[in-house]
Amino acid sequence: MVKGFLSLRNAVFIEKNVSIEPESLSELIEMGYDSTPVTVIGQRQISGFDPELIDAALSEICTD
């Protein structure tokens, strides 16, 4: 859902698959999470699919 939502917003993103990328799983755990999705936009970390928070984060980085 997050990938589709970001695509609809024409946002460029990097997908990390914690199932097959051990370094991505380590990064997720270091951030304090143990489940996905976690979306990092600028300094924000958004756990789960939250369209309002994602839009707010995208608007913050687009105005900087």
Residue, then its C-alpha position, 0 to 999 in steps of 0.5 A: m500500500v505504501k509503495g502504491f501511495l508514494s507512486l501516486r504522489n510521484a515520490v521517488f523512494i527506495e524499497k528495502n526488503v527485510s525478508i531477504e536483506p539482512e542489513s535492512l533488517s538490522e537497520l529496521i531494528e536499530m530504528g526501534y521497529d520490529s515490523t513493517p512497513v516503516t516509511v522514512i521521509g526526511q527526519r520522520q519515521i512513519s510506522g504502518f500505512d498512514p496517508e495523512l502522515i505520509d502526505a505531511a512528511l512529503s509536503e515538509i521536504c518539498t518546501d525545504 
